[in-house]
Amino acid sequence: MPTLIIETNVETPVDQRKQILEEASSTVASILGKPESYVMVILRVNADMLFAAKDAPLAYLELKSLGLPEDRTRDLSAALCGFMEKHFGVSPERIYIEFASPARHMFGWSAGTF
């Protein structure tokens, strides 16, 4: 159930979004060692956002996964920041990432929970 939410103020052409979503999905599966068939990615571009009183390119990401390894968040952050810099030109110091590892009973799927 890894879920990655990407919110950025960077405008992204519609014809590039599917490719970005696909690469984000494979990146999340790879860095977490989870099957891509369970990965969900949400992309919200051109959002009204401000960071450090500036509207220069920025992003907010949420990565949620059952059993997310807390001792690997630094590596996960580096991988996700690299992804954002490559695809959106957002500098790592303009990115916040929230990591979460919900309890199995607190994440629903297929009319039940994990």
C-alpha positions as CSV (number, residue, x, y, z in Angstrom):
1,M,0.0,0.0,0.0
2,P,2.8,2.5,-0.5
3,T,1.3,5.8,-1.4
4,L,3.2,8.8,-2.6
5,I,1.5,12.2,-2.8
6,I,3.4,14.9,-4.7
7,E,2.2,18.5,-4.5
8,T,4.2,21.2,-6.4
9,N,3.8,24.7,-7.7
10,V,5.6,23.7,-10.9
11,E,3.4,23.7,-14.0
12,T,3.8,20.4,-15.8
13,P,2.4,19.7,-19.3
14,V,-0.4,17.2,-19.3
15,D,1.4,15.0,-21.9
16,Q,4.3,14.5,-19.5
17,R,2.3,13.6,-16.4
18,K,1.7,9.9,-17.1
19,Q,5.4,9.3,-17.6
20,I,6.2,11.1,-14.4
21,L,3.6,9.1,-12.5
22,E,4.9,5.8,-14.0
23,E,8.5,6.6,-13.0
24,A,7.4,7.7,-9.5
25,S,5.5,4.4,-9.1
26,S,8.5,2.3,-10.1
27,T,10.8,4.5,-7.9
28,V,8.6,4.0,-4.8
29,A,8.4,0.3,-5.4
30,S,12.2,0.1,-5.8
31,I,13.2,2.1,-2.8
32,L,10.8,0.3,-0.5
33,G,11.2,-3.1,-2.0
34,K,7.5,-3.5,-2.4
35,P,5.5,-4.8,-5.4
36,E,4.5,-2.0,-7.8
37,S,1.1,-3.5,-8.0
38,Y,0.3,-2.0,-4.6
39,V,1.8,1.4,-5.2
40,M,-0.4,4.5,-5.6
41,V,0.9,7.9,-6.8
42,I,-1.0,11.1,-6.7
43,L,0.3,14.1,-8.6
44,R,-0.9,17.7,-8.0
45,V,0.8,20.3,-10.1
46,N,0.6,24.0,-10.4
47,A,-0.6,24.3,-6.8
48,D,-0.7,27.7,-5.0
49,M,2.2,27.3,-2.6
50,L,4.7,29.4,-0.7
51,F,7.8,28.4,1.2
52,A,10.2,30.8,3.0
53,A,8.0,33.6,1.7
54,K,8.9,32.8,-1.9
55,D,7.0,31.0,-4.6
56,A,10.1,29.7,-6.4
57,P,9.7,26.0,-7.4
58,L,8.9,23.9,-4.3
59,A,7.2,20.7,-3.3
60,Y,5.5,18.8,-0.5
61,L,5.5,15.0,-0.5
62,E,3.9,12.4,1.6
63,L,5.2,8.8,1.6
64,K,3.0,6.3,3.5
65,S,3.7,2.6,3.7
66,L,3.0,-0.2,6.0
67,G,6.2,-1.1,7.8
68,L,8.0,2.0,6.4
69,P,11.6,1.6,7.7
70,E,12.2,4.6,10.0
71,D,16.0,4.0,9.9
72,R,16.0,4.5,6.1
73,T,14.1,7.9,5.9
74,R,17.3,9.7,5.1
75,D,17.9,7.5,2.1
76,L,14.3,7.7,1.1
77,S,14.4,11.5,1.3
78,A,17.5,11.6,-0.9
79,A,15.9,9.4,-3.6
80,L,12.6,11.4,-3.6
81,C,14.5,14.7,-3.7
82,G,16.5,13.5,-6.6
83,F,13.3,12.5,-8.4
84,M,11.8,15.9,-7.8
85,E,14.9,17.7,-9.0
86,K,15.1,15.6,-12.1
87,H,11.5,15.9,-13.1
88,F,10.4,19.3,-11.7
89,G,13.6,21.2,-11.2
90,V,12.8,21.6,-7.5
91,S,15.9,22.1,-5.4
92,P,16.1,19.7,-2.4
93,E,16.1,22.6,0.1
94,R,12.7,23.6,-1.2
95,I,11.1,20.2,-0.5
96,Y,9.4,18.9,2.6
97,I,8.6,15.2,2.9
98,E,6.3,13.6,5.5
99,F,6.9,9.9,6.1
100,A,4.2,7.8,7.8
101,S,3.8,4.1,8.7
102,P,0.2,3.5,9.6
103,A,-1.0,0.5,11.6
104,R,-2.5,-2.1,9.3
105,H,-5.9,-1.7,10.7
106,M,-5.7,2.1,10.0
107,F,-5.4,1.7,6.2
108,G,-8.3,0.5,4.2
109,W,-8.4,-1.4,0.9
110,S,-10.8,-3.6,-1.0
111,A,-13.7,-3.1,1.5
112,G,-11.4,-4.1,4.4
113,T,-8.1,-3.2,5.9
114,F,-4.6,-4.5,5.6
